[in-house]
């Protein structure tokens, strides 16, 4: 299934497929939030260490989209057009018809329901447009705010993965898995 590269509006946000002209804003957003992302986004941080690397990162997001490997969106505030976050449909398994989501929002935009709004829109896209049967998220066990956000978006706790991956600062962390099936989504 090919997902068209187009903006997706929500009530307060624009979910915009990555565009190369935004690479400087992407770099600024990630580096502003780096202390919060160290344990959850090691690959993202490694890929955006410099402005030049960030340009390559954005180009890779576009390439992945064009090859149907992942669909990365920048989250923009609808009123200000300011880049405030990131959400990614990733690790797509077309045979199992499932995908994983990853996301973050700027520290100054937390606790406003914006991330829940973005996640709910992306989950809808995953089930209605992309026809996935399951969507899941892995969250570092210490990230309570993200766990609450994903629960508000309708995903349920499925289990824990111990020593799941190595962080940007070389710590090994545990994660919780949350998921939702297409059947459960349609019931809600």
Buried (B, 14 or more C-beta within 10 A) or exposed (E): EEBEEEEBEBEEBBBBBBEEEBBEBBBEBBBEBBEBBBBBBBEBBEBBBEEEBBBBBBEBBBEBBEEEBBBBBBBBBEEEEBBBBBBBBBBBEEEEEBBBBBBBBBEEBBEEBBBBBBBBBBBEBBBEEBEBBBBBBBBBBEBEEBBEBBEBBBBEEBEEBEEBBEBBEEEEBBBBBBBBBBEBBEEE
